[in-house]
């Protein structure tokens, strides 16, 4: 093994984490889509609105939204423009840096997100791991370790252990 290669077990863990997060992400997104069926917004628009909502009075910048959601600048631009045209989001530019765009919910956007949040139900199996992981706590532990090493480097990202939606306790 040369000095640039990693132990095979670590590579296997990393690849398994990629596979697991993809499976779980698709499962969670599919459920969100089902719950938003017939709503005034799709899942992409909902996630953007929810991120503006959860920051309260600290309205996120467009670049910050792109980093939080891991979307391209083009996808953020198109989505915020769609929501702006539907009077769910409004843009303003801070006086300190007029080049930046910050987004905040309009009254209609705030009302819509609160209505949708009150209707969402966390399915009992929402955080179940795919069949190739027998122990959820082991999978979460693996994911946390690999995520910290690879993707939780932006200032706006919240570490997994601070998330109220995911319990790391073994059942």
Secondary structure as the mmCIF struct_conf table of DSSP 4:
data_model
#
loop_
_struct_conf.conf_type_id
_struct_conf.id
_struct_conf.beg_label_comp_id
_struct_conf.beg_label_asym_id
_struct_conf.beg_label_seq_id
_struct_conf.end_label_comp_id
_struct_conf.end_label_asym_id
_struct_conf.end_label_seq_id
TURN_TY1_P TURN_TY1_P1 UNK A 3 UNK A 4
HELX_RH_AL_P HELX_RH_AL_P1 UNK A 8 UNK A 36
TURN_TY1_P TURN_TY1_P2 UNK A 37 UNK A 38
BEND BEND1 UNK A 39 UNK A 41
HELX_RH_AL_P HELX_RH_AL_P2 UNK A 43 UNK A 54
TURN_TY1_P TURN_TY1_P3 UNK A 55 UNK A 57
BEND BEND2 UNK A 58 UNK A 58
HELX_LH_PP_P HELX_LH_PP_P1 UNK A 59 UNK A 60
STRN STRN1 UNK A 61 UNK A 61
HELX_RH_AL_P HELX_RH_AL_P3 UNK A 62 UNK A 69
TURN_TY1_P TURN_TY1_P4 UNK A 70 UNK A 70
HELX_RH_AL_P HELX_RH_AL_P4 UNK A 73 UNK A 85
TURN_TY1_P TURN_TY1_P5 UNK A 86 UNK A 87
BEND BEND3 UNK A 88 UNK A 88
STRN STRN2 UNK A 89 UNK A 92
BEND BEND4 UNK A 95 UNK A 96
TURN_TY1_P TURN_TY1_P6 UNK A 98 UNK A 99
STRN STRN3 UNK A 102 UNK A 105
HELX_RH_AL_P HELX_RH_AL_P5 UNK A 107 UNK A 119
TURN_TY1_P TURN_TY1_P7 UNK A 124 UNK A 127
HELX_LH_PP_P HELX_LH_PP_P2 UNK A 128 UNK A 130
TURN_TY1_P TURN_TY1_P8 UNK A 131 UNK A 132
BEND BEND5 UNK A 134 UNK A 134
HELX_RH_AL_P HELX_RH_AL_P6 UNK A 136 UNK A 150
TURN_TY1_P TURN_TY1_P9 UNK A 151 UNK A 153
BEND BEND6 UNK A 154 UNK A 154
TURN_TY1_P TURN_TY1_P10 UNK A 155 UNK A 156
HELX_LH_PP_P HELX_LH_PP_P3 UNK A 157 UNK A 159
HELX_RH_3T_P HELX_RH_3T_P1 UNK A 160 UNK A 162
BEND BEND7 UNK A 164 UNK A 165
BEND BEND8 UNK A 169 UNK A 169
#
